[in-house]
Amino acid sequence: ADIVYVQGLGPYLKIFLIDHTFIISYMTFKQLHERLNCDLFVQSHRSYVVNTIHIKSYTSHHCYLVNDIEVPLSKQFTLIKVQK
């Protein structure tokens, strides 16, 4: 629940937390997916994974999260898991 979203940066992941801090980790999205509760996280863009409990709203191009965070939303990824 502390993870708001994750940004892929080549071979690293930048994991953004609810307290405005972040962690840099050397792993892939696949490895992260294996370690986390998969039901809470959804990929919004090829370089972003968001925690669905922190989504406030979204449009066709952006996903708006808590703390006024905005991440890109790509047409090839879907937010079907999001409960409105």
C-alpha positions as CSV (number, residue, x, y, z in Angstrom):
1,A,0.0,0.0,0.0
2,D,3.0,2.3,0.4
3,I,3.9,2.1,-3.3
4,V,2.1,4.7,-5.4
5,Y,3.8,3.9,-8.7
6,V,6.9,2.5,-10.3
7,Q,8.8,4.0,-13.2
8,G,11.1,1.8,-15.4
9,L,14.5,3.3,-16.1
10,G,16.3,0.9,-18.3
11,P,17.7,-1.9,-16.0
12,Y,16.4,-0.1,-12.9
13,L,13.1,0.6,-11.3
14,K,12.3,3.8,-9.4
15,I,9.7,3.0,-6.8
16,F,7.7,6.0,-5.6
17,L,6.2,5.8,-2.1
18,I,3.3,7.5,-0.5
19,D,5.6,9.6,1.8
20,H,7.1,11.3,-1.3
21,T,10.3,9.2,-1.1
22,F,11.5,6.7,-3.7
23,I,13.7,3.6,-3.9
24,I,15.9,2.6,-6.8
25,S,16.0,-1.1,-7.4
26,Y,17.9,-3.2,-10.0
27,M,15.1,-5.5,-11.2
28,T,12.6,-5.8,-14.1
29,F,8.9,-5.2,-14.1
30,K,8.5,-8.9,-14.3
31,Q,10.5,-9.5,-11.2
32,L,8.6,-6.7,-9.4
33,H,5.3,-8.3,-10.5
34,E,6.4,-11.6,-8.9
35,R,7.2,-9.9,-5.6
36,L,4.1,-7.8,-5.3
37,N,0.3,-8.3,-4.9
38,C,-0.5,-8.5,-8.6
39,D,-4.2,-7.6,-8.0
40,L,-3.2,-4.0,-6.8
41,F,-0.9,-3.1,-9.7
42,V,-1.6,-2.4,-13.3
43,Q,0.7,-1.2,-16.1
44,S,-0.4,2.2,-17.4
45,H,2.4,2.7,-19.9
46,R,5.4,0.7,-21.1
47,S,7.5,2.4,-18.4
48,Y,5.0,2.8,-15.6
49,V,3.1,0.6,-13.2
50,V,0.6,2.2,-10.8
51,N,-1.0,1.0,-7.6
52,T,-4.8,1.0,-8.3
53,I,-5.7,2.0,-4.7
54,H,-3.9,5.4,-5.3
55,I,-5.7,6.3,-8.6
56,K,-7.9,9.3,-8.2
57,S,-8.9,9.6,-11.8
58,Y,-7.7,9.1,-15.4
59,T,-8.2,10.4,-18.9
60,S,-7.3,8.8,-22.2
61,H,-3.7,10.1,-21.8
62,H,-2.9,10.4,-18.1
63,C,-3.5,8.7,-14.8
64,Y,-3.9,11.0,-11.8
65,L,-2.7,9.6,-8.5
66,V,-2.7,10.8,-4.8
67,N,-0.4,13.7,-4.0
68,D,-1.2,15.3,-7.4
69,I,1.0,12.8,-9.2
70,E,0.4,12.5,-13.0
71,V,1.7,9.5,-15.0
72,P,1.2,8.8,-18.7
73,L,-1.4,6.4,-19.9
74,S,-0.9,4.6,-23.1
75,K,-3.6,3.2,-25.4
76,Q,-2.0,-0.2,-25.5
77,F,-2.4,-0.6,-21.7
78,T,-5.7,-0.7,-20.0
79,L,-6.9,0.2,-16.5
80,I,-9.7,-2.4,-16.5
81,K,-8.8,-3.5,-13.0
82,V,-9.6,-0.1,-11.6
83,Q,-12.7,-0.1,-9.6
84,K,-14.6,3.3,-9.8
